Amino acid sequence: MFCVAKAKRQQQMFCVAKAKRQQQMFSVAKAKRQQQMFSVAKAKRQLQSAQSERKSTTRYGDELYK
């Protein structure tokens, strides 16, 4: 009886520890995806900003062709 109870506790502890590891791995993976999405969005905003800045800036010599 003692061995059965001990085995049950060990199994439960193992399952709890496994679930915690899985939750941590999920959280880390989720954080990585969010960071990547943030980085991509930031890069897109910077690119759009640079492109619109280039369009709005008159370059020297451009006025000769107007």
Buried (B, 14 or more C-beta within 10 A) or exposed (E): EEEEEEEEEEEEEEEEEEEEEEEEEEEEEEEEEEEEEEEEEEEEEEEEEEEEEEEEEEEEEEEEEE
